[in-house]
Amino acid sequence: MSVGSAEGARVVLVSNVNRDEQRALVRAAAPQADCRFCASREELEAQIEEAEVIAGSIGPAALARAGKLRWLHTWSAGVDGQLFPELVTSPVQITCSKSNGAIPLAEHAVLLMLLLNRDARRWLRDQEERRWDHFEHGELNGLTCGIIGLGYSGQDLAEKAQAFHMRVLGLRRQPQPTPFVDEVFPRERLHDLLRQSDFVVVTAPRTPETVGMLGEAEFRAMKPSAYYICFSRGGIADDAVLLRALQERWIAGAGLDAHGQEPLPADSPFWTAPNTIITPHNGASTAATRRRGVEIFADNLRRFMAGEPLRNVVDKDAGY
């Protein structure tokens, strides 16, 4: 935290940016501002009365004291955790870090598809037991990948899936031709996408429109040989229905990086669900993801100081 700042300087509070080169990037974007780097949300909120700009997260009680706050930037791509009613109705502008994790998230989806398609855990078990088990497995070539949400990560996944010679279908709110996607469906044709897909991959944000959009009718529409993969947000699929779909074998399995409850409790039945791979919502936990997020914020900070429009502005009503 900086102290003794120049009188009248605009205060910018930044949480969880610890690398010197990334702090330098932020300072260079607003050399005339008082940029303070905070080690925790508590440290940030203790100074919130002074802040015009915040990069991080805050709660309702802190917002009530933030009389000067004009802009909040979140380090995540999804902002559902920050859209509490007081912030939604406030004049504070919100931006997010969408696009920063698109590449590793798409890679994570491909990893899960390969692990499930080839039953890779069988190889790992065999290695532990020193058993030579020469079995026949699948390949992605010729299969269909259905992507729910064609934002940055969805489009990056489409390109990667095409590289594996897969057919790619996509669902988006406003259907339009999309690179590397063979056919784009509107929401009302969700079941058409589900019926045709060998992998259904959720990349969409959690919003009032998407919560619970995959229920019993949707999982029963999928092929019994199909897999469900989610790396964006939990809750888009109804957890109770998803668990039944796995336990009763309506579908072949799942790769779950995002969960309805996080951290996933130790007694959650998802840990032992048939043919299910669990990862702890860290598909995008790379150094490059953090660097790209800081670069997005720094570019926006330069824009803010110059009075220019910001990138990645969140529609508070739509939820993303």
N, C-alpha and C positions, 0 to 999 in steps of 0.2 A: 504494500500500500504506500502511495506517495503522501508526503506530508509537506506542509508549508508551500502549497501550490500558489501560483500567481493569482492575485485577486481578480475575480471576474472570469477566470478560465472556465470553460464548459467541462463539467465532470463526466467522465466516462468510466464506468465500473465494469471490470472484466473478470469473470471467474474462470478458474481451471485452465489457464494458459500459463504453462510453467517453463517452456523452452525459451531461451534468450532470443533466438532468431525469430520466433513467432511474436514475442512481445515487441521486438524491434519493428516488425511489420505493422503492428497495430499503431505504435507511436508514429511511424512514418506517415501513416494515413491521416493523422490529425496532430501535427506537431504543435499546434497552438492550444490543444486541449490538455486537460489534467487527466491523464489515463492512469487509473489505479487498478492494479492486479490483485485480486482477492483469492485467498486459498480455499475459501469455503463460501457457501451460500449465506451462512450466518455473518461472516465478515462483510460480505457485500450488503446484506440487508441493514447492517448497523449504520451504513453511510447513505442509505437510499434517499434521504431527504435532499441531498446535494446533487443527485444524479440526473442528468438529462438523457443519458444513454446507458443501457445495461446490456451486457452480453452474458447470458446465463439464465437462471430461473429464479422466480420470486413467488411468494405466497400472498394471499389476500390481505393479511395484516400489514405486510410491508408495503403493498401497493397503496394502502390507505394513507401512508406517510410520504408517498413519492410525489410530492406536489410539483416537481419540476420535470418529471419523467415524460419524454416524448416518444421514445423508441426503445423496444425490447427485442433483442436478437436471441434466438434459442440455438444451442449447439446441435440439436437434433433436427432431423428432417421432419418428423412428425411433431405436431404441437398440441396434441390432445391433452397432454398433462398440464399445459399452461393455460388452457382456455376455460378458466373458472369464470363465473358470471361477472364478477366485478371487473375483470380485465377485458372481457368481451364488450361490455357496455362503456368502457372508458375510452377516451380519445387516443390512448397510447397505440402507436403503430407497432405491429409485430412482424418480424421477418424470421426466416428459418434457414437452416443449412442444407436444404434439399439439393441434391446432386452430389454432395460430398462423399456419400457412401455407396453410390450407385454401382461402381465397379466391383468392390469386394462383395456386395450383396448378391449381385448377379453371379459372381464366382461361387458364392456359397450355395446358391440354388443349383448350379451345375454340379457341385460336389455332392449335394444331397441326392440329386437325380442319379448320378453314377453309383453312389453307395447303395441306393435302394435297388436300382435296375440290375446291378451285378451281385447283389447279396454280399457286399464286401465284408460284412461282419463275420460271415462264414469263414472267409480266408483268415481273419484275425484269430478266430477261435481255433482254427486248424493249426495256425502257427504256434499258438500258446501250447497246444497239445502235441506238437510235432507230428501232425497227421497229414499225409500226402493224399488230398482228396480232390481228384480231377473232375470237376462238375461243369455242366453246361450252364451258361449265364446269358443274360440279355445284352443288348447294345442299344444306344440311343438312336442310331441311324434309322430313319423311317418312322419314328414315333412322333406323336403330336404333343406339343407343349402349349397348354392354354394358360395365358397370363391375365390375371385379373388386376388391372391397373397398368396403364402404359405411360407412366411417368419416366423419370430418368433411369431408375433401376429396372423397370419393366422393359424399356427400350434397349438397355444394354444387355439384358438377358435374352431378348429376341435375337440380337445379333449373334450372341454366343451360341444359342440353340441352333440357329441356321448353320453355324460353322460345324455343328455335329450332324448336319444333314437332317435336321428335324423339320417337320411342318409346324408353323407357329400361328396360333390364334390369339387374339387379344380382345379384352373388354375395356371400354372406356366410356365416360359419361357422354362425350361428344364424338361419335365415331367419325374417323377420318383416316385416309391412307397414312400408314405409318411404316417407316423403313424397317425392313426385315420381318414384317408381319404379313402373313399370307392372307388373312382375313380379319377384319375388325368388326366386333359385334357391339350393339347397344345393350344397355342393361336388360331390356325386356327379352333379349335372346340369350340370357345367361345359360339356360338349360341346354341350348344348342351347343354352346362352347363346352359345357361339362360333359355332354354325351360323347363328344368327339375326342376328348383329350385323354392322353395316357398319363400326363402329369398336369395337375391343376396347381398353379403357382400364384399365391396372393402377394402382390407387391403394393396394394392400395393402402392409403392412410386410413386410420380409424376415425370415422366421422359419424354424425347422426345418420347419414345415409347408408353407411357400410356396416355399422354394428349389427351383427346377427344376420347378415345377408345370406349366409350359408347355413341352412337348417336341414331338417330331415329330407325334404323334397329334393334339395340340391345334392346331398350326398348319395341319395338313392338314384339320382340321375346319372351319376358317374359310373364308369365301367367297373366291374368287380376287379379288374386287373390294373386299375389306375391308382396313382399315388397323389396324396395331397401334400403340398409344401407351403409353408408360410414363414416369411422373414420380415414382414413389415410391422404389423401389430396384431396382437391377440384380440379376440372378441369379434372379429369379422366372421369367423365360424362360431356357431353355438358350441361351447365346449362339451356340454353333455351329449349333444348329438354326435359330435366328432368322435368322442370316446366310444359311443355305441357303434359307430361306423367302423371303427378299428377292431373293437372286441368281437363284433358279430360278423366281421369280414364283408361288410358292404363294399369296402375298397381294399386294396392290397397292402396299404401301409401309408406312412407319413414321415415327413421330415419337418420338424417344428423348431424354429429358432425364436419365434415370437409366441407368447403364451397369454391366455386370458388372465392368469394370475402370475405376477413376477415379484420376487423370485418364485420359481415353481416349488411348492412345498415338497418336503422329502416324502410325504405320504401320498403325493398325487398319483393317481392310477396311470397317468400318462407315462411315467417312468418305465412302466412294465407293459405298456400297451403293445399288442402284437405288431412286429415289423415296423417299429417306430424309432426314429433317431431323434434324440433331444439334444439341442445345443442351447446355451444360456443367453440368448439374444445378444450375441456378440459377433454376428456374421460380418459386421463392418468395423470391428475393433482393430483398426490398423493405424499405424502412424500417419500414413498418407491420408486417411479419412479425416483425422484431426487437422492436419496441415491444410487440406482443402477447405475445411470449415472456417479456419482462421483467415484464409485468403478471401473467402466470401464476405466475412464480417469486415475485414480491413477495406475491401473495395467499397462496401456499403458505408463504412465510416467516412471514407473520403467523399463519397457522394453526399452524405448527410451534412458534412461540414461545408460543402460547396452549394447546398440547397438543391441538389439534383435528385430525381426519382430513385428510390431504392429498388434493389433486386429481391426476389423471393418474398415479396410482401404477402402475408397471410390474409386470406378472406376469413374473417372471424366467424361469419355466419355459416360458410361452407365447411369450415374446420380444417382447411389446409391452404 
